[in-house]
Amino acid sequence: MKLSLEEKRILLGLNITYYRRAKNLTQLQLAEQVSVSGNYISQVERGFKSVSLATLAQISETLGVEEKDLLDFSRRKNE
């Protein structure tokens, strides 16, 4: 089944949340390291905002994962 853009945004947000929590970072700590606002990270994690490739690269580097891991929508990481 093909995922909609909205579903992909939601799953990306869940993946970011999963890896952020695994690194014991708050949204604000991640935001500061990526040079964005805490509100922006919150909206991304809830699927309300999209991210640019540059921001995705910064998030993945900060979290110590590859971009492909954040874009892996094949399984839910929060289950």
SULHU-V939111 format. One record per residue. N is the residue number from 1. D_FIRST is the distance of its C-alpha to the first C-alpha in whole Angstrom. Layout:
n	d_first
N	D_FIRST
N	D_FIRST
This chain:
n	d_first
1	0
2	4
3	6
4	10
5	13
6	14
7	12
8	12
9	16
10	16
11	15
12	17
13	20
14	19
15	19
16	23
17	24
18	23
19	25
20	28
21	29
22	29
23	32
24	33
25	33
26	33
27	31
28	35
29	36
30	32
31	33
32	36
33	36
34	33
35	35
36	33
37	34
38	33
39	32
40	29
41	28
42	28
43	26
44	23
45	23
46	22
47	20
48	22
49	23
50	22
51	23
52	25
53	25
54	28
55	28
56	25
57	27
58	30
59	28
60	26
61	30
62	31
63	29
64	30
65	26
66	25
67	22
68	20
69	20
70	19
71	16
72	15
73	12
74	11
75	13
76	15
77	19
78	21
79	20
